[in-house]
Amino acid sequence: MLAPVHVKKMEKGRAEALAKERIGKVGLADKVVFMADGRILEEGKPEEIFSNPKTPEARQFLRSVL
């Protein structure tokens, strides 16, 4: 099962993890980290990840939520 984690930097040394149910908030993040099975598969700016996912897992996940 995919385990997406969306990270938003809040202040120095802090981050916020957003669950799949809050996918609409991800566009506000400075950086997105996509994970599956405890591994980081992709990371970058939300617009980069959403417009050009590089892994099959990220593509599958984005198709299911967008």
C-alpha positions as CSV (number, residue, x, y, z in Angstrom):
1,M,0.0,0.0,0.0
2,L,1.2,3.5,-0.8
3,A,2.1,5.7,2.1
4,P,2.3,9.3,0.8
5,V,3.7,11.9,3.1
6,H,3.5,15.6,2.3
7,V,5.8,17.9,4.2
8,K,5.4,21.6,4.6
9,K,8.2,23.6,6.4
10,M,6.5,25.7,9.1
11,E,9.6,27.3,10.7
12,K,13.2,26.4,11.2
13,G,13.6,22.8,12.1
14,R,9.8,22.0,12.0
15,A,7.6,20.4,9.4
16,E,4.0,19.4,9.0
17,A,2.9,16.0,7.6
18,L,-0.3,16.1,5.6
19,A,-2.3,12.9,5.2
20,K,-3.8,11.7,1.9
21,E,-7.1,13.1,2.9
22,R,-5.7,16.7,2.9
23,I,-4.1,16.5,-0.6
24,G,-5.6,19.8,-1.5
25,K,-3.3,21.6,1.0
26,V,-0.1,20.2,-0.6
27,G,0.0,22.9,-3.2
28,L,0.8,25.3,-0.3
29,A,3.9,23.4,0.7
30,D,7.4,24.5,-0.2
31,K,8.5,20.9,-0.7
32,V,6.7,17.6,-1.1
33,V,8.2,14.2,-0.1
34,F,6.5,11.1,-1.6
35,M,7.1,7.9,0.3
36,A,6.1,4.3,-0.2
37,D,7.1,1.3,2.0
38,G,9.2,3.6,4.2
39,R,11.4,4.8,1.3
40,I,11.5,8.3,-0.2
41,L,10.6,7.9,-3.9
42,E,10.3,11.6,-4.9
43,E,10.8,15.0,-3.4
44,G,10.6,18.5,-4.8
45,K,8.2,21.4,-5.3
46,P,4.6,20.4,-5.5
47,E,4.1,21.7,-9.1
48,E,7.1,19.6,-10.2
49,I,5.9,16.4,-8.6
50,F,2.2,16.9,-9.7
51,S,3.1,17.8,-13.3
52,N,5.8,15.2,-13.9
53,P,5.9,12.3,-11.4
54,K,8.9,10.2,-12.0
55,T,7.9,6.9,-10.3
56,P,5.0,4.6,-11.1
57,E,3.9,4.7,-7.5
58,A,3.6,8.5,-7.6
59,R,1.8,8.5,-10.9
60,Q,-0.7,5.9,-9.6
61,F,-1.3,7.8,-6.4
62,L,-1.8,11.1,-8.2
63,R,-4.2,9.6,-10.7
64,S,-6.2,8.3,-7.7
65,V,-6.5,11.6,-5.9
66,L,-6.5,14.3,-8.6
